[in-house]
Amino acid sequence: MSFDACGYTGKLLRVDLSSGKISVEPLNMAWARQYIGCQGLGVRYLFEELAPGIDPLGPESKIVLLTGPLTGTIAPCSPKYTLIFKSPLTNILYDSTSGGYFGAELKYAGYDGLIIEGKSPKPVYLLIRDQRVELQDAARIWGKDTFTATDMLKQWWGDDLRVTVIGLAGENQVRFASVLTEYAKANGRAGGGAVFGAKNLKAIAVKGSGSVSVANPEALVELSLKLMAETLVENPEQLVFTGWKGGEGTISIMDWANDYGCLPTRNFQAGSFDRKSKIDAREVKKITKKEKACFSCPMGCAHQVKIEQGQHKGTGVGSFEYESIAMLGSNCDISDLAVVAKLNELCNKHGMDTITAGNVIGWAMDCFERGLLTEKDTNGLPLRFGNNEAAIELLEKIARREGIGALLAEGVARASARVGKGSEEFAMHVKGLEIPAYDPRVAIGMGLAYATAPPGAAHTRAFPISGALFGGWWVGADPVKLDPRKPENFAQVCIQQNHWQAYRFSTGHCDFGLLEPGWKLPELLENCTGWPEIKDWRKIGERIINTYRLFSIREGISRKDDTLPAAFFKKPLPAPAEGAVISPEDFEFMLNEYYELRGWDHEGRPTQEKLRELGIQELGLKIGVR
């Protein structure tokens, strides 16, 4: 294997569903040096390969699935692979990362990723077994839920097969349909499952027997074991997110979110939930059967839960998370944990994003209580906040695009535009992507993070709310004081975190592994690839963010789109965050500073000087940046 391929297989699969042709091509290693893999490399591929203005659900769309150089190695918390696609929800790029074992298995089969294009004339699935790659007839699994389809594929090809698959929502092109891996892990947000469905692609199944070569194996092993033992297993901050030693996984977030008043409640009308104790981590622990970790991960943050009594006996969720519980629970005023688990199970079974599902249900309930939707509109469902059975039935209707479900399957931006009557004011999204489970009025910098995140309202691209509520954040090596209600310092913190997260999400590494740049991720990468320049996370991350922005500009995004739902500017929160609101003046201050620090113009366009600094000036020229 060549030196350049350390950490990589050096090969991509290209699958043309229209013709059925499958080919192997070399990975663009020059781009890999600039963008690493996963998110960053996928954004570059689609910038080059997608024509402007294409229909995300048309045959001209493409799906890129990529691993990172750390995927499949011993590096801790590095199981990830990423789907990158033009979103049918937002009409701009989205990169959706998932864990489990699928990414490592694909590397072991000999591929860094694949590019899927065209549309199959009939339902198919892609079967990868090392060098044997073929499209198989999916007639027997089309129409099956994700759990059943996965079971059937494993029965046919072996239980050690790793499967990522869509359900009814993807087949019916629900705009927030997800792709589910191994029953629990999801490429969840922005509608990747709908793109699969539009292409008549039901699943990708893989089994590999190879390995991943690295540049400095002894150093990588030594550092990985040290991090696992000294950092991930013994560090109190990390242990909060584990499922072991009393850790509560991501559900531990619910306590502080409720205490500070940023827990979405009744479609973001409030930031605390008076029945939080019925759906918090302590209650989840009571129904947790075991904790599970992804490939090469000591964290075990996934709570596998099962309801063993009552109306929803038998309900199970393979990975019960804070975002899902908050959006399907408090945001819909639902406090029965068994019902929240049932809603989560249905999202997994049918393949739907739990964040958007909880957001659109909360919006629909809000509309119903305001009289903007009636039982005539909702097929007789009384969509009041807290109506457990109505929420369950509504999810079924969304997955099948039946009745009111057809409207909500479009996502909250399109649904509110159709309903009108002022419902747009409380449609909680940015650029069409629904707001996740952190109300930014409590720490206004989180509003800037949502507004400027490349794919829309994503909390994983910058997370200044945590630093604001707990006293500060780093910029470089220096701590910065953040006042949660004042706009100062948030622009530089968001930029710093943008770059770090873009870098991290391009390596194969997980969001809950190494919390900050000082924790050796760049060193892991150098030991893996042998490239000293790969440690420059600031420049690589900035290059990724600017390439992402250029794609969005090409699709019509500008300053007017870098904004927030009107409710965040107009509706102060009640206690415990009494009076918290984002003033338009403070928001404009943050946005102007963000653009200026980035080297972008007033409309949010990267300057040619900035692009030249990052070595991607030719991309700017392609879209008219001079």
C-alpha positions, 0 to 999 in steps of 0.5 A, a space after each residue: 500500500 502506498 504511503 498516501 493511503 495510510 488510514 485510507 483504502 484509496 478506493 471509492 465505489 461508484 454506483 449508477 442505479 439507472 444503468 446498474 453499473 458499478 465501478 471502482 475508482 481511486 479516492 482523490 488523495 489531493 482532496 483528502 489532504 485538504 479535507 480529510 474524509 467524511 464531512 469535509 471530503 464529501 462536501 468537496 465531492 458534491 461541490 464538484 459533482 452536483 449541478 446548481 439547482 438540481 432537485 434533491 429527489 430527482 435522478 440527477 441528485 447524488 449521495 456520497 457516503 464516506 468514512 474517515 481515516 480513523 474509521 476502523 482503527 483502534 483510535 477511540 470513539 472513531 466509528 463514524 461514517 457520513 452521508 452527504 447529500 443535497 437535502 430535500 428539506 432545505 435544498 442545500 447540503 447536509 452531512 449526516 453522521 452515524 456510528 455503530 459498526 457499518 463504517 468500519 465494515 466498509 473500510 474492511 471491505 476495501 472502500 473509503 466510501 461510495 457515490 450513488 447516482 441515478 435512479 433504479 427502475 425498480 427497488 434494489 439494495 446494494 450488497 458489498 462483500 469485499 470485492 464482490 459488489 452487486 445490486 440485488 432485487 429489493 422487492 421482498 423488503 420494499 414496504 418493510 420497516 427498518 427492523 424487519 428489512 434488517 432482519 431479513 437481510 441478515 437471514 439471507 446473507 449472515 448475521 455479521 452483515 452490517 446494514 443501513 436501511 430506509 423504512 416507509 418514510 423513506 420510501 414515501 419520500 418524507 422530507 425528513 426521512 432517515 437512514 437507520 443502521 443496525 436498528 438504532 444508529 441513524 443518519 437522521 436529519 434533513 432527509 437522506 432517507 427520502 433521497 434513498 427512496 427517490 432512487 429506489 434504494 432500500 438498503 446498503 449491506 456490507 461485510 468485509 474481511 480486510 483491515 486498515 493500515 496506518 502510518 505509525 501503528 505502535 504510536 497510534 496504539 500507545 496513544 489510543 490506550 492512554 486516552 481510553 484509560 486516562 481520559 475517557 474512562 477516568 475523566 469526570 466530564 467524560 463519564 457524564 456521557 458514558 453509560 457506565 460508572 453511573 453515567 447517564 449518556 446524553 440524557 444527563 443534559 436534561 437536568 441542566 437544560 430544564 434548570 437554565 430554562 432552555 428545554 423546549 416545551 410546548 413548541 418552544 413556548 417555555 424552556 422548562 417542563 414541570 413534569 421533567 422528572 417523569 422523563 429524565 435520566 433517572 427514569 430512563 435508567 429504570 427501563 434501561 436493559 444495557 448500555 452499548 458502545 460503537 466500534 472502538 469506543 469505551 463510552 457506551 453512551 447508548 441506552 437500550 431501553 424496553 418497556 415491560 408493562 402497560 399499554 406499550 409493553 414490548 416497545 424498545 429503543 436501541 439508543 435513547 437520547 436527550 434530543 429525542 426525549 426532549 423533542 418528542 416529550 416536553 416539546 409536545 407536552 408529553 410526560 409518559 416515558 413509555 409514550 416517548 419511547 413508543 414515538 422514538 421506536 416508531 421513528 426508528 421503525 419507519 425511518 424518521 428524524 426524531 428532532 424534526 418529528 417532535 418539532 413538527 408535531 409540536 408545531 401542529 399541536 400549537 396550530 390546533 390550540 390556536 385554532 389554525 388547524 381544526 379536526 377537519 384538517 387533522 382527520 379528526 385527531 384532537 392535536 392538543 398538547 399532551 395528547 399521547 395517542 394523537 401523537 402516535 397516530 400522527 407519526 404513522 400518518 406522516 410515515 405513510 403521507 396520509 391525510 394531515 401526515 402528508 402536510 407534516 411530511 413536508 417539514 415545518 417550513 413548508 407546512 407553515 407556508 401552506 397553513 399561513 395565518 401567522 403560523 410561520 411566526 412559530 415554525 421553529 427552523 433555520 433554512 428549513 431545518 428544524 431547531 433542536 432541543 436547546 432554546 437560544 434565548 437563554 444564551 443568545 450565542 446559540 442563536 448565532 450558532 443555529 443561524 450560521 451553521 452550514 446546513 441550517 439549525 444544527 446544534 453539532 456545528 457550534 455549542 456556545 450555550 454550554 460555555 455560556 451557562 457554565 462560565 466560559 469557553 476556549 478560543 485557541 488556548 485562551 479561555 473567554 468569558 461568555 455572558 449568556 445574554 450579551 452578544 460579545 465574544 460569541 462570534 469568535 467562539 462559534 467560529 472556533 467551534 465551527 472549525 474544530 467540529 468540521 475537522 472532527 466530523 471529517 476524521 471518523 471521530 465521535 462528538 462525545 469522544 475528545 471534547 477539545 483540541 488539546 485532547 490529542 485528536 490531531 496527534 491521533 490523525 498524524 499517527 494514522 496518516 503520517 501527514 504532519 499537516 493534518 494536525 492543522 485543524 484550524 485551517 482544515 476546518 476553515 477550508 471545509 466551512 468555506 467550501 460548504 458556504 460556497 455551495 450554499 451561495 450557489 443555491 441562493 443562500 445569503 444573509 437574509 437566510 442567516 436568521 432565526 424564527 420570529 418567536 426568538 426575537 418577539 416572545 420572552 421566555 417565562 421562568 426560570 429564564 424570565 424575560 429571556 429573548 434575543 434582541 434584533 440589534 444583538 443578533 445583527 451585532 453577532 452576525 456582522 462580527 461573525 462575517 467580519 472575523 471570517 473574512 466574508 462580505 456583508 452578505 456572507 460571501 467569502 472573499 477571494 482573498 480568504 479563499 486564496 488563503 485556504 487554497 480553494 480560490 478556484 471554487 470561488 471563481 466557479 460561482 462568481 466570487 472575484 
